Amino acid sequence: MSIDSVFVHKMWDENELSKMVEGGVPFPMLSDAGGQIGRLYGVYNEEAGVENRGRFIIDPDGIIQGYEVLTPPVGRNFSETVRQLQAFQHVRKSKGTEATPAGWKPGKLTLKPGPDLVGNVWKVWQTKMAFED
Amino acid sequence: MAEEMNISCARPAGGPIVETQDQTESITQSTTTTPREVKPMIQVGHKAPDFIAPAYQQGKFINVKLSDYFGKWVLLCLYPGDFTFV
């Protein structure tokens, strides 16, 4: 979503993005001319008249599970977004019985919060695990 | 889900859906009111404010309503502009 019109989205997809992504952008490219939706989400940059780089993870119940907002010159890290999405999906699947520690990726150890784990996380999880693949 | 729309010379624009309209107004007025009355715009663990917006997807112009996508995981990304560099 940006403040550009759907006509500009079409031109951008046809003339540039389709040269980077085969078949062009598969998902809807939304137009927020006037920035009303950007304001609603707190990411509209009033000084520049554009949206900041906002990214919202919304679960199947319509609940915002996470967001990230960057100023324009720095691009996002998409693999971190995917990692967060996978973690939220895992937690949801476990119906909240599992939690994902720092640096969690699919296949890595999750924690099962409960009375026995209080004060004992150090026995099952080490700091270096946050940095391992 | 999303219906194709008729295109005219008017530049289509979307916006928040009614129940969230009040929230937008309170946000725009927030500079003149006391900080205590400022509603937080977005909070994790809270419902995503619904909106409708015109969109382009694979050769078609459509109208997208956020809540039509509830039931799936949604990644909503905003960016400064088309044909910019990053």
Backbone of each chain as ProteinMPNN parsed JSONL, in Angstrom:
{"seq_chain_A": "MSIDSVFVHKMWDENELSKMVEGGVPFPMLSDAGGQIGRLYGVYNEEAGVENRGRFIIDPDGIIQGYEVLTPPVGRNFSETVRQLQAFQHVRKSKGTEATPAGWKPGKLTLKPGPDLVGNVWKVWQTKMAFED", "coords_chain_A": {"N_chain_A": [[0.84, -1.195, 0.0], [0.526, 2.177, -0.893], [0.631, 5.777, -1.325], [0.234, 6.125, -3.953], [-1.742, 6.054, -7.011], [-3.986, 3.482, -8.245], [-3.507, 3.284, -10.908], [-0.884, 4.084, -11.289], [0.293, 2.047, -9.822], [-0.211, -0.075, -11.558], [1.36, 0.618, -13.78], [3.89, 0.573, -12.581], [4.126, -2.094, -11.83], [3.935, -3.364, -14.338], [6.069, -2.209, -15.802], [8.377, -2.297, -14.279], [8.455, -3.948, -11.824], [7.639, -6.469, -12.732], [9.827, -7.236, -14.067], [11.509, -7.951, -12.13], [10.215, -9.816, -10.583], [8.905, -12.789, -11.588], [6.058, -12.823, -13.603], [4.975, -10.696, -12.345], [3.714, -8.707, -9.533], [2.054, -10.756, -7.25], [0.089, -10.296, -5.295], [-2.553, -8.048, -4.055], [-2.021, -4.627, -4.881], [-2.36, -1.955, -2.994], [-4.063, 1.215, -2.931], [-3.66, 4.227, -1.217], [-4.516, 6.923, -1.535], [-4.257, 10.132, -0.307], [-3.709, 9.284, 2.197], [-5.294, 8.376, 4.334], [-5.631, 5.798, 5.423], [-3.066, 5.154, 6.129], [-2.697, 7.039, 8.16], [-4.526, 6.094, 10.005], [-3.246, 3.786, 10.765], [-1.034, 4.829, 11.87], [1.318, 5.371, 10.443], [1.647, 7.286, 8.543], [3.551, 9.755, 7.028], [3.555, 12.927, 7.713], [5.092, 15.19, 7.086], [6.522, 14.542, 4.767], [4.519, 13.636, 3.165], [4.05, 11.006, 2.477], [3.788, 7.382, 2.986], [5.401, 5.879, 5.772], [7.644, 3.037, 6.091], [5.698, 0.711, 6.978], [4.806, -2.348, 8.545], [2.576, -4.884, 9.12], [1.582, -7.687, 10.969], [-1.161, -9.627, 10.755], [-3.42, -11.715, 12.345], [-5.547, -14.688, 11.746], [-7.878, -14.021, 13.149], [-8.046, -11.357, 12.834], [-6.469, -9.881, 14.474], [-3.825, -7.753, 15.371], [-0.655, -8.944, 15.502], [1.974, -8.203, 15.421], [4.144, -5.463, 14.593], [6.184, -3.322, 12.492], [7.958, -0.379, 11.919], [9.655, 1.632, 9.674], [11.718, 4.405, 8.692], [11.781, 5.972, 5.415], [14.448, 5.515, 3.952], [15.629, 3.008, 4.604], [15.418, -0.366, 3.827], [13.268, -3.251, 4.445], [13.807, -6.363, 6.322], [13.003, -9.124, 4.895], [13.169, -11.849, 5.511], [13.168, -11.9, 8.271], [10.596, -11.063, 8.81], [9.172, -13.252, 7.797], [10.113, -15.203, 9.547], [9.0, -14.306, 11.978], [6.306, -14.537, 11.36], [6.109, -17.33, 11.022], [6.677, -18.09, 13.636], [4.524, -16.948, 15.072], [2.477, -18.405, 13.911], [3.125, -20.965, 14.744], [2.845, -20.765, 17.549], [0.142, -20.203, 17.679], [-0.948, -22.554, 16.645], [-0.269, -24.282, 18.667], [-2.057, -23.603, 20.503], [-1.359, -21.672, 22.328], [0.153, -23.034, 24.224], [2.802, -23.275, 23.832], [5.807, -21.312, 23.639], [7.961, -19.169, 21.765], [11.366, -18.852, 22.048], [13.984, -16.25, 21.946], [15.338, -15.721, 18.714], [14.201, -17.953, 17.623], [13.495, -20.472, 15.214], [11.665, -22.444, 12.799], [11.682, -25.818, 13.86], [13.486, -25.492, 15.861], [14.02, -25.444, 19.469], [11.139, -24.998, 21.491], [9.531, -23.271, 24.227], [7.676, -24.411, 27.047], [5.636, -22.747, 28.835], [5.123, -22.766, 32.356], [4.557, -23.627, 35.852], [6.829, -25.189, 36.595], [8.832, -24.301, 34.977], [9.59, -21.856, 35.779], [12.279, -19.87, 36.673], [13.926, -21.836, 35.752], [14.635, -21.77, 33.129], [17.245, -21.488, 32.21], [18.251, -24.059, 32.36], [17.279, -25.423, 30.195], [17.552, -23.822, 27.987], [19.986, -22.042, 26.235], [21.857, -18.968, 25.892], [23.393, -18.852, 23.551], [21.857, -20.248, 21.763], [20.117, -18.476, 20.674], [21.441, -17.366, 18.6], [22.019, -19.318, 16.824], [21.411, -21.256, 13.795]], "CA_chain_A": [[0.0, 0.0, 0.0], [1.212, 3.465, -0.891], [-0.292, 6.856, -1.69], [0.087, 6.141, -5.413], [-3.024, 5.564, -7.516], [-3.94, 2.119, -8.813], [-2.971, 3.388, -12.281], [0.582, 4.081, -11.144], [0.652, 0.673, -9.415], [-0.23, -0.899, -12.778], [2.553, 0.967, -14.568], [5.103, 0.125, -11.872], [4.166, -3.554, -11.929], [4.196, -3.772, -15.73], [7.316, -1.701, -16.369], [9.581, -2.553, -13.484], [8.412, -5.077, -10.889], [7.526, -7.74, -13.456], [11.175, -7.59, -14.512], [12.206, -8.478, -10.942], [9.437, -10.956, -10.091], [8.254, -13.38, -12.753], [4.601, -12.752, -13.563], [4.561, -9.482, -11.638], [3.32, -8.83, -8.121], [0.866, -11.624, -7.195], [-0.904, -9.852, -4.312], [-3.121, -6.738, -4.388], [-1.248, -3.419, -4.577], [-3.424, -1.06, -2.543], [-3.847, 2.654, -3.037], [-4.133, 5.021, -0.075], [-4.421, 8.333, -1.93], [-4.721, 10.962, 0.795], [-3.063, 8.799, 3.417], [-6.233, 8.136, 5.445], [-5.395, 4.496, 6.06], [-1.754, 5.298, 6.763], [-2.899, 7.771, 9.426], [-5.229, 5.172, 10.9], [-2.26, 2.82, 11.246], [0.063, 5.547, 12.519], [2.563, 5.322, 9.681], [1.688, 8.327, 7.517], [4.59, 10.757, 7.284], [2.89, 14.189, 7.363], [6.058, 16.135, 6.511], [6.892, 14.139, 3.407], [3.309, 13.302, 2.416], [4.08, 9.593, 2.035], [3.736, 6.414, 4.088], [6.645, 5.251, 6.209], [7.609, 1.591, 5.816], [4.986, 0.002, 8.043], [4.515, -3.752, 8.224], [1.704, -5.4, 10.17], [1.198, -9.102, 10.884], [-2.541, -9.726, 11.25], [-3.752, -13.146, 12.417], [-6.854, -15.001, 11.143], [-8.959, -13.362, 13.883], [-7.984, -9.92, 12.588], [-5.705, -9.266, 15.568], [-2.445, -7.391, 15.015], [0.284, -9.656, 16.383], [3.257, -7.515, 15.456], [4.37, -4.489, 13.527], [7.501, -2.719, 12.386], [7.873, 0.841, 11.114], [10.965, 2.193, 9.348], [11.696, 5.591, 7.833], [11.928, 5.532, 4.023], [15.665, 5.053, 3.252], [16.111, 1.653, 4.932], [14.472, -1.431, 3.451], [12.981, -4.254, 5.479], [14.415, -7.681, 6.199], [11.822, -9.945, 4.705], [13.29, -13.156, 6.172], [12.763, -11.735, 9.67], [9.125, -11.042, 8.803], [8.724, -14.638, 7.621], [10.415, -15.896, 10.807], [7.984, -13.917, 12.965], [5.04, -15.132, 10.914], [6.178, -18.762, 11.343], [6.609, -18.22, 15.094], [3.14, -16.684, 15.492], [1.653, -19.529, 13.456], [3.437, -22.103, 15.614], [2.227, -20.506, 18.857], [-1.317, -20.321, 17.509], [-1.228, -23.975, 16.462], [-0.117, -24.94, 19.975], [-3.112, -22.975, 21.317], [-0.748, -20.896, 23.399], [0.869, -23.852, 25.207], [4.231, -23.134, 23.58], [6.302, -19.969, 23.343], [9.2, -19.284, 20.999], [12.407, -17.978, 22.599], [14.715, -15.38, 21.022], [16.043, -16.373, 17.608], [13.546, -19.211, 17.248], [13.123, -20.769, 13.82], [10.999, -23.749, 12.775], [12.561, -26.943, 14.153], [14.241, -25.231, 17.089], [13.332, -25.684, 20.738], [10.183, -24.035, 22.025], [9.391, -23.396, 25.674], [6.298, -24.644, 27.486], [5.538, -22.014, 30.102], [4.369, -23.398, 33.434], [5.206, -23.432, 37.16], [8.134, -25.854, 36.69], [9.843, -23.622, 34.146], [9.968, -20.587, 36.424], [13.638, -19.919, 37.231], [14.665, -22.978, 35.222], [14.854, -21.645, 31.679], [18.682, -21.688, 31.96], [18.561, -25.497, 32.259], [16.871, -25.975, 28.892], [17.823, -22.905, 26.875], [21.198, -21.232, 26.437], [21.887, -17.731, 25.098], [23.956, -19.08, 22.209], [20.807, -20.793, 20.889], [19.451, -17.354, 20.001], [22.228, -16.976, 17.421], [22.211, -20.489, 15.955], [20.385, -21.451, 12.759]], "C_chain_A": [[0.876, 1.247, 0.0], [0.19, 4.524, -1.3], [-0.496, 6.951, -3.203], [-1.281, 5.615, -5.835], [-2.863, 4.15, -8.062], [-3.372, 2.139, -10.232], [-1.443, 3.378, -12.252], [1.07, 2.696, -10.707], [0.755, -0.223, -10.648], [1.04, -0.653, -13.595], [3.828, 0.447, -13.912], [5.255, -1.386, -12.003], [4.573, -3.98, -13.343], [5.602, -3.397, -16.205], [8.563, -1.997, -15.551], [9.487, -3.838, -12.656], [8.345, -6.423, -11.593], [8.876, -8.169, -14.031], [12.012, -8.135, -13.35], [11.539, -9.75, -10.428], [8.67, -11.524, -11.285], [6.731, -13.339, -12.595], [4.077, -11.527, -12.834], [4.137, -9.764, -10.209], [2.037, -9.659, -8.017], [-0.255, -11.101, -6.291], [-1.446, -8.462, -4.666], [-2.193, -5.588, -3.979], [-2.266, -2.333, -4.268], [-3.039, 0.406, -2.658], [-4.453, 3.364, -1.837], [-3.944, 6.503, -0.396], [-5.022, 9.192, -0.82], [-4.199, 10.499, 2.146], [-3.977, 8.499, 4.589], [-5.953, 6.839, 6.194], [-4.039, 4.501, 6.768], [-1.846, 6.016, 8.103], [-3.54, 6.866, 10.463], [-4.255, 4.184, 11.534], [-1.02, 3.502, 11.819], [1.364, 5.556, 11.755], [2.649, 6.401, 8.594], [2.675, 9.406, 7.935], [4.076, 12.115, 6.799], [3.841, 15.164, 6.663], [6.331, 15.821, 5.048], [5.666, 13.82, 2.543], [3.32, 11.9, 1.833], [3.941, 8.678, 3.252], [5.167, 6.044, 4.489], [6.537, 3.747, 5.916], [6.997, 0.845, 6.992], [4.685, -1.416, 7.603], [3.775, -4.37, 9.392], [1.403, -6.87, 9.926], [-0.167, -9.232, 11.547], [-2.961, -11.191, 11.217], [-5.162, -13.409, 11.869], [-8.059, -14.424, 11.896], [-8.977, -11.849, 13.67], [-7.228, -9.165, 13.671], [-4.28, -8.962, 15.079], [-1.492, -8.053, 16.007], [1.632, -8.952, 16.454], [3.311, -6.455, 14.386], [5.772, -3.928, 13.602], [7.336, -1.48, 11.521], [9.276, 1.408, 10.925], [10.78, 3.467, 8.548], [12.107, 5.159, 6.416], [13.28, 4.972, 3.558], [16.146, 3.638, 3.565], [15.026, 0.612, 4.637], [14.336, -2.467, 4.559], [13.833, -5.505, 5.302], [13.285, -8.691, 6.112], [11.931, -11.291, 5.417], [12.949, -13.059, 7.666], [11.232, -11.691, 9.784], [8.573, -12.461, 8.689], [8.952, -15.431, 8.91], [9.355, -15.577, 11.873], [6.627, -14.549, 12.64], [5.005, -16.623, 11.277], [6.059, -18.98, 12.852], [5.185, -17.988, 15.602], [2.217, -17.837, 15.081], [1.871, -20.751, 14.345], [2.74, -21.952, 16.977], [0.712, -20.691, 18.769], [-1.738, -21.781, 17.401], [-1.166, -24.723, 17.794], [-1.174, -24.462, 20.968], [-2.512, -22.282, 22.552], [0.01, -21.718, 24.431], [2.384, -23.746, 25.026], [4.57, -21.667, 23.318], [7.653, -20.117, 22.648], [10.242, -18.319, 21.555], [13.124, -17.172, 21.518], [15.423, -16.195, 19.945], [15.411, -17.678, 17.149], [13.299, -19.273, 15.746], [12.436, -22.123, 13.838], [12.011, -24.878, 12.997], [13.357, -26.742, 15.431], [13.354, -25.396, 18.319], [12.32, -24.576, 21.087], [10.126, -24.226, 23.541], [7.919, -23.605, 26.005], [6.131, -23.993, 28.857], [4.661, -22.733, 31.117], [5.145, -23.217, 34.721], [6.617, -24.017, 37.223], [9.232, -25.118, 35.951], [10.328, -22.323, 34.8], [11.343, -20.728, 37.075], [14.499, -21.025, 36.662], [14.919, -22.925, 33.723], [16.322, -21.939, 31.343], [19.057, -23.16, 31.804], [18.248, -26.059, 30.87], [17.264, -25.095, 27.711], [19.049, -22.064, 27.189], [21.204, -20.049, 25.477], [22.39, -17.975, 23.68], [22.9, -19.62, 21.23], [20.067, -19.693, 20.131], [20.151, -17.02, 18.678], [22.456, -18.131, 16.453], [21.096, -20.595, 14.921], [19.435, -22.582, 13.08]], "O_chain_A": [[1.827, 1.364, 0.773], [-0.966, 4.211, -1.584], [-1.298, 7.755, -3.679], [-1.905, 4.833, -5.118], [-1.75, 3.685, -8.309], [-2.826, 1.142, -10.703], [-0.798, 2.742, -13.086], [2.116, 2.226, -11.155], [1.682, -1.024, -10.772], [1.704, -1.59, -14.038], [4.729, -0.054, -14.585], [6.346, -1.899, -12.252], [5.437, -4.838, -13.523], [6.248, -4.163, -16.919], [9.678, -1.953, -16.071], [10.342, -4.715, -12.772], [8.917, -7.405, -11.121], [9.05, -9.319, -14.432], [13.083, -8.705, -13.557], [12.203, -10.645, -9.906], [7.881, -10.82, -11.915], [6.192, -13.769, -11.575], [2.866, -11.342, -12.718], [4.19, -10.899, -9.736], [1.031, -9.305, -8.632], [-1.422, -11.43, -6.502], [-0.855, -7.768, -5.495], [-1.65, -5.578, -2.874], [-2.955, -1.846, -5.164], [-1.878, 0.788, -2.509], [-5.609, 3.135, -1.483], [-3.306, 7.241, 0.355], [-6.176, 8.994, -0.439], [-4.244, 11.244, 3.125], [-3.509, 8.378, 5.721], [-6.026, 6.781, 7.422], [-3.881, 3.935, 7.85], [-1.165, 5.652, 9.061], [-3.159, 6.863, 11.633], [-4.416, 3.794, 12.69], [-0.064, 2.831, 12.209], [2.423, 5.733, 12.356], [3.604, 6.43, 7.818], [2.632, 9.904, 9.06], [4.153, 12.418, 5.608], [3.433, 15.882, 5.75], [6.366, 16.714, 4.201], [5.775, 13.745, 1.319], [2.678, 11.637, 0.817], [3.972, 9.134, 4.395], [6.04, 5.913, 3.631], [5.473, 3.252, 5.542], [7.708, 0.401, 7.893], [4.351, -1.664, 6.445], [4.273, -4.383, 10.518], [1.018, -7.26, 8.824], [-0.316, -8.982, 12.743], [-2.867, -11.839, 10.175], [-5.891, -12.466, 11.562], [-9.151, -14.346, 11.333], [-9.806, -11.142, 14.243], [-7.337, -7.943, 13.772], [-3.627, -9.802, 14.461], [-1.52, -7.758, 17.202], [2.354, -9.091, 17.442], [2.602, -6.537, 13.383], [6.457, -4.037, 14.62], [6.649, -1.523, 10.5], [9.998, 1.636, 11.896], [9.805, 3.605, 7.809], [12.711, 4.1, 6.242], [13.269, 3.999, 2.804], [16.999, 3.117, 2.847], [13.897, 0.696, 5.119], [15.158, -2.552, 5.472], [14.491, -5.687, 4.278], [12.687, -9.065, 7.121], [10.925, -11.829, 5.879], [12.49, -14.036, 8.258], [10.654, -12.216, 10.736], [7.63, -12.83, 9.39], [8.105, -16.225, 9.319], [8.88, -16.469, 12.577], [5.911, -15.024, 13.521], [3.996, -17.12, 11.777], [5.422, -19.934, 13.297], [4.693, -18.731, 16.451], [1.294, -18.196, 15.812], [0.93, -21.48, 14.66], [2.129, -22.893, 17.484], [0.087, -21.258, 19.665], [-2.742, -22.198, 17.98], [-1.914, -25.675, 18.02], [-1.178, -24.87, 22.129], [-3.077, -22.306, 23.646], [0.473, -21.161, 25.426], [3.153, -24.077, 25.929], [3.739, -20.892, 22.844], [8.396, -21.064, 22.906], [10.035, -17.105, 21.539], [12.903, -17.382, 20.325], [16.029, -17.227, 20.231], [16.012, -18.425, 16.376], [12.949, -18.283, 15.104], [12.601, -22.881, 14.794], [13.078, -24.884, 12.383], [13.849, -27.705, 16.019], [12.129, -25.476, 18.229], [12.619, -23.386, 20.988], [10.615, -25.225, 24.067], [7.033, -23.059, 25.347], [6.436, -24.588, 29.891], [3.592, -23.243, 30.781], [6.268, -22.712, 34.702], [7.508, -23.421, 37.829], [10.415, -25.28, 36.251], [11.357, -21.769, 34.411], [11.55, -21.596, 37.923], [15.666, -21.157, 37.03], [15.361, -23.904, 33.121], [16.614, -22.561, 30.322], [20.072, -23.477, 31.183], [18.859, -27.03, 30.425], [17.307, -25.558, 26.571], [19.148, -21.454, 28.253], [20.632, -20.115, 24.39], [21.885, -17.387, 22.723], [23.037, -19.465, 20.016], [19.468, -19.94, 19.084], [19.542, -16.469, 17.761], [23.025, -17.937, 15.379], [19.989, -20.099, 15.128], [18.523, -22.861, 12.302]]}, "seq_chain_B": "MAEEMNISCARPAGGPIVETQDQTESITQSTTTTPREVKPMIQVGHKAPDFIAPAYQQGKFINVKLSDYFGKWVLLCLYPGDFTFV", "coords_chain_B": {"N_chain_B": [[-14.333, -12.77, -3.428], [-12.765, -10.045, -3.535], [-14.233, -7.596, -5.535], [-14.184, -6.754, -9.002], [-13.642, -3.421, -10.162], [-15.3, -0.597, -11.737], [-13.648, 1.602, -13.878], [-13.053, 5.045, -13.977], [-12.428, 8.514, -14.884], [-12.041, 9.692, -12.461], [-9.917, 9.646, -9.699], [-9.645, 6.83, -7.875], [-10.235, 6.449, -4.387], [-9.794, 5.058, -1.148], [-10.578, 4.269, 2.271], [-10.901, 4.431, 5.893], [-13.26, 2.18, 7.433], [-16.583, 2.853, 8.43], [-17.01, 2.376, 11.469], [-14.501, 2.8, 12.411], [-14.028, 5.347, 11.773], [-14.463, 7.382, 13.667], [-12.272, 7.064, 15.236], [-10.207, 7.901, 13.571], [-10.814, 10.585, 13.364], [-10.437, 11.386, 15.991], [-7.758, 11.055, 16.137], [-6.717, 12.946, 14.344], [-7.511, 15.202, 15.608], [-6.097, 15.118, 17.844], [-3.885, 16.692, 18.451], [-4.776, 19.023, 19.547], [-5.94, 18.344, 21.888], [-5.772, 17.106, 25.306], [-3.006, 15.001, 26.262], [-3.919, 12.701, 27.554], [-6.308, 12.081, 26.412], [-5.666, 11.116, 23.976], [-6.017, 8.557, 21.718], [-4.395, 5.452, 21.488], [-3.001, 4.555, 18.394], [-2.386, 2.103, 17.143], [-2.217, -1.085, 18.474], [-0.499, -3.976, 19.511], [-2.079, -7.143, 19.743], [-4.557, -6.146, 19.597], [-7.545, -5.529, 17.641], [-7.187, -5.185, 14.126], [-7.688, -2.12, 12.529], [-10.405, -1.752, 10.349], [-10.589, -1.283, 6.776], [-11.266, 0.018, 3.483], [-9.932, -0.206, 0.264], [-8.939, 0.87, -2.999], [-7.379, -1.242, -5.428], [-4.705, -2.675, -7.379], [-4.373, -5.682, -9.082], [-2.801, -8.161, -10.754], [-3.501, -7.326, -13.482], [-6.069, -6.386, -13.078], [-8.39, -3.97, -11.722], [-9.428, -3.652, -8.472], [-11.537, -3.616, -5.505], [-10.462, -3.666, -2.234], [-11.258, -5.018, 0.841], [-10.194, -5.024, 4.08], [-11.22, -6.728, 6.119], [-12.362, -8.789, 4.676], [-10.36, -10.539, 4.341], [-9.884, -11.66, 6.761], [-9.483, -14.617, 8.649], [-7.519, -15.645, 7.241], [-3.913, -15.426, 7.4], [-2.597, -12.201, 7.341], [-0.383, -9.999, 5.751], [0.282, -6.779, 5.985], [1.667, -4.266, 4.196], [3.157, -1.11, 4.039], [4.554, 1.486, 2.028], [6.816, 4.111, 0.912], [6.595, 4.973, -1.883], [5.681, 4.197, -5.324], [8.066, 3.405, -7.846], [10.13, 4.397, -6.38], [13.241, 3.801, -4.699], [14.124, 1.858, -2.812]], "CA_chain_B": [[-13.793, -11.916, -2.359], [-12.705, -8.656, -3.98], [-14.905, -7.437, -6.827], [-13.538, -5.852, -9.942], [-14.377, -2.148, -10.158], [-15.334, 0.171, -12.974], [-12.658, 2.672, -13.829], [-13.388, 6.283, -14.671], [-11.338, 9.478, -14.776], [-11.818, 10.019, -11.053], [-8.885, 8.815, -9.075], [-10.325, 6.172, -6.76], [-9.587, 6.466, -3.075], [-10.502, 4.306, -0.115], [-10.454, 4.871, 3.594], [-11.353, 3.619, 7.017], [-14.663, 1.803, 7.414], [-17.353, 3.662, 9.39], [-16.828, 2.314, 12.927], [-13.169, 3.284, 12.768], [-13.969, 6.752, 11.367], [-14.334, 8.203, 14.867], [-10.899, 6.95, 15.703], [-9.379, 8.757, 12.727], [-11.077, 11.969, 13.738], [-9.803, 11.687, 17.272], [-6.31, 11.123, 15.911], [-6.379, 14.21, 13.712], [-7.766, 16.278, 16.559], [-5.369, 14.852, 19.086], [-2.882, 17.715, 18.744], [-5.374, 20.116, 20.305], [-6.509, 17.851, 23.136], [-4.761, 16.686, 26.28], [-2.436, 13.701, 25.906], [-4.675, 11.6, 28.134], [-7.42, 11.743, 25.524], [-5.157, 10.555, 22.724], [-6.182, 7.114, 21.603], [-3.283, 4.834, 20.78], [-3.487, 4.221, 17.062], [-2.253, 0.685, 16.857], [-1.637, -1.851, 19.572], [-0.482, -5.413, 19.272], [-3.083, -7.828, 20.543], [-5.86, -5.518, 19.348], [-8.093, -5.7, 16.299], [-6.691, -4.306, 13.07], [-8.777, -1.26, 12.046], [-10.832, -2.168, 9.008], [-10.594, -0.239, 5.749], [-11.472, -0.435, 2.115], [-9.0, 0.537, -0.586], [-8.817, 0.378, -4.369], [-6.113, -1.947, -5.611], [-4.376, -3.291, -8.674], [-3.848, -7.04, -8.921], [-2.714, -9.025, -11.933], [-4.247, -6.838, -14.642], [-7.415, -5.918, -12.745], [-8.598, -3.009, -10.64], [-10.395, -4.239, -7.534], [-11.652, -2.969, -4.2], [-10.047, -4.607, -1.205], [-11.691, -4.725, 2.209], [-9.307, -5.814, 4.933], [-11.911, -7.782, 6.878], [-12.64, -9.922, 3.795], [-9.209, -11.438, 4.421], [-9.813, -12.296, 8.079], [-9.588, -16.065, 8.404], [-6.177, -15.967, 6.742], [-2.871, -14.528, 7.905], [-2.432, -11.061, 6.435], [0.786, -9.151, 5.916], [-0.042, -5.472, 5.418], [2.91, -3.51, 4.068], [3.054, 0.226, 3.455], [5.864, 1.959, 1.584], [6.703, 5.519, 0.492], [6.025, 5.246, -3.196], [6.071, 3.447, -6.523], [9.222, 3.918, -8.599], [11.233, 4.85, -5.533], [14.406, 2.959, -4.961], [14.443, 0.794, -1.857]], "C_chain_B": [[-13.797, -10.454, -2.809], [-13.315, -8.542, -5.371], [-14.16, -6.458, -7.709], [-14.332, -4.547, -9.988], [-14.338, -1.481, -11.521], [-14.406, 1.366, -12.831], [-13.175, 3.883, -14.59], [-12.22, 7.242, -14.514], [-11.051, 9.87, -13.338], [-10.776, 9.083, -10.484], [-9.497, 8.157, -7.855], [-9.52, 6.253, -5.473], [-10.422, 5.675, -2.092], [-10.415, 5.023, 1.199], [-10.942, 3.939, 4.666], [-12.831, 3.281, 6.873], [-15.335, 2.364, 8.67], [-16.979, 3.584, 10.868], [-15.453, 2.821, 13.351], [-13.0, 4.768, 12.42], [-13.743, 7.678, 12.562], [-12.901, 8.232, 15.352], [-9.972, 7.864, 14.89], [-9.562, 10.22, 13.126], [-10.379, 12.329, 15.04], [-8.292, 11.784, 17.116], [-5.949, 12.488, 15.333], [-6.602, 15.39, 14.662], [-6.846, 16.208, 17.771], [-4.357, 15.937, 19.444], [-3.455, 18.835, 19.61], [-5.967, 19.645, 21.634], [-5.389, 17.4, 24.077], [-4.261, 15.284, 25.92], [-3.249, 12.522, 26.422], [-5.807, 11.14, 27.218], [-6.965, 11.131, 24.202], [-5.323, 9.041, 22.735], [-4.944, 6.533, 20.944], [-3.782, 4.318, 19.428], [-3.488, 2.725, 16.825], [-1.639, 0.008, 18.075], [-1.61, -3.318, 19.206], [-1.463, -6.081, 20.227], [-4.473, -7.24, 20.385], [-6.262, -5.712, 17.887], [-7.478, -4.703, 15.311], [-7.844, -3.447, 12.568], [-9.124, -1.608, 10.6], [-10.803, -0.987, 8.041], [-10.946, -0.856, 4.413], [-10.56, 0.415, 1.243], [-9.012, -0.03, -2.002], [-7.445, -0.258, -4.554], [-5.942, -2.412, -7.049], [-3.839, -4.681, -8.387], [-3.947, -7.791, -10.23], [-3.651, -8.584, -13.074], [-5.63, -6.296, -14.341], [-7.391, -4.86, -11.659], [-9.706, -3.541, -9.749], [-10.524, -3.348, -6.297], [-11.333, -3.998, -3.135], [-10.544, -4.128, 0.155], [-10.865, -5.624, 3.122], [-10.032, -6.992, 5.574], [-12.338, -8.971, 6.01], [-11.521, -10.964, 3.877], [-9.051, -12.071, 5.801], [-10.171, -13.763, 7.888], [-8.287, -16.582, 7.818], [-5.184, -15.087, 7.495], [-2.679, -13.429, 6.885], [-1.143, -10.318, 6.78], [0.466, -7.842, 5.21], [1.233, -4.635, 5.398], [2.643, -2.157, 3.43], [4.459, 0.69, 3.089], [5.704, 3.345, 0.986], [6.132, 5.724, -0.906], [6.526, 4.341, -4.301], [7.256, 4.144, -7.191], [10.248, 4.615, -7.699], [12.216, 3.677, -5.471], [14.606, 1.763, -4.051], [13.345, -0.267, -1.858]], "O_chain_B": [[-14.728, -9.71, -2.499], [-12.961, -9.297, -6.277], [-13.586, -5.474, -7.241], [-15.557, -4.562, -9.866], [-13.468, -1.757, -12.347], [-14.384, 2.044, -11.803], [-13.672, 3.76, -15.709], [-11.144, 6.846, -14.066], [-9.952, 10.326, -13.022], [-10.767, 7.884, -10.762], [-9.837, 8.844, -6.892], [-8.294, 6.142, -5.474], [-11.647, 5.637, -2.208], [-10.206, 6.236, 1.249], [-11.345, 2.807, 4.397], [-13.576, 4.033, 6.245], [-14.784, 2.362, 9.771], [-16.661, 4.608, 11.473], [-15.255, 3.222, 14.498], [-11.973, 5.373, 12.725], [-12.954, 8.621, 12.497], [-12.386, 9.253, 15.808], [-9.078, 8.511, 15.437], [-8.601, 10.985, 13.213], [-9.811, 13.412, 15.186], [-7.625, 12.5, 17.862], [-4.988, 13.117, 15.776], [-5.965, 16.436, 14.534], [-6.818, 17.112, 18.606], [-4.005, 16.09, 20.614], [-2.716, 19.516, 20.322], [-6.446, 20.462, 22.421], [-4.223, 17.325, 23.691], [-4.998, 14.482, 25.346], [-3.269, 11.46, 25.799], [-6.213, 9.978, 27.238], [-7.789, 10.682, 23.405], [-4.84, 8.346, 23.629], [-4.481, 7.067, 19.936], [-4.855, 3.721, 19.338], [-4.476, 2.156, 16.361], [-0.653, 0.489, 18.632], [-2.576, -3.848, 18.657], [-1.651, -5.643, 21.362], [-5.445, -7.745, 20.948], [-5.435, -6.014, 17.026], [-7.279, -3.531, 15.632], [-8.89, -3.989, 12.211], [-8.245, -1.738, 9.748], [-10.973, 0.164, 8.443], [-10.926, -2.074, 4.236], [-10.431, 1.619, 1.461], [-9.084, -1.244, -2.196], [-6.473, 0.14, -3.913], [-6.9, -2.521, -7.815], [-2.953, -4.848, -7.549], [-5.038, -8.027, -10.749], [-4.474, -9.361, -13.558], [-6.306, -5.796, -15.241], [-6.511, -4.842, -10.798], [-10.8, -3.845, -10.224], [-9.718, -2.444, -6.079], [-11.89, -5.096, -3.146], [-10.289, -2.997, 0.567], [-10.843, -6.842, 2.95], [-9.528, -8.115, 5.577], [-12.643, -10.042, 6.537], [-11.718, -12.127, 3.525], [-8.184, -12.922, 5.996], [-11.036, -14.111, 7.084], [-7.982, -17.773, 7.88], [-5.573, -14.119, 8.148], [-2.605, -13.699, 5.687], [-0.856, -10.047, 7.946], [0.388, -7.795, 3.982], [1.807, -4.332, 6.444], [1.977, -2.072, 2.398], [5.433, 0.334, 3.753], [4.602, 3.731, 0.594], [5.263, 6.576, -1.091], [7.627, 3.793, -4.237], [7.401, 5.362, -7.087], [11.124, 5.331, -8.184], [12.012, 2.665, -6.142], [15.19, 0.76, -4.462], [13.433, -1.247, -1.118]]}, "name": "protein", "num_of_chains": 2, "seq": "MSIDSVFVHKMWDENELSKMVEGGVPFPMLSDAGGQIGRLYGVYNEEAGVENRGRFIIDPDGIIQGYEVLTPPVGRNFSETVRQLQAFQHVRKSKGTEATPAGWKPGKLTLKPGPDLVGNVWKVWQTKMAFEDMAEEMNISCARPAGGPIVETQDQTESITQSTTTTPREVKPMIQVGHKAPDFIAPAYQQGKFINVKLSDYFGKWVLLCLYPGDFTFV"}
